[in-house]
């Protein structure tokens, strides 16, 4: 299984209450902790996940020089966006915003 498939299945489970393909991979209590702000700075910070003000998306991001990955979703609309980018310059989150807007219009 590829990294992309693993990340997709992780987001699918989070969006589906901890289950992926009817198999529980996250306990409901863990999921609740992940998506509940525990640190208030600029964003709500949960357990490894943070909330951003754009559309109240929850997600996680990471990267190394030259690459960036974003995985965000809206719990209300159940729209999720995952990007893998081989550029680490500029406003990379703009890609997430644009993809989310397209999906929201469908």
Buried (B, 14 or more C-beta within 10 A) or exposed (E): EEEEEEBBBBBBBBBBEBBBEEEEBBEEEEBBBBBBBEEEEEEBBBEEBBBBEEBEBBBBBEBEEEEBBBBBBBBEEEBBBBBEBEEEEEEBBEBBBEBBEEEEEE
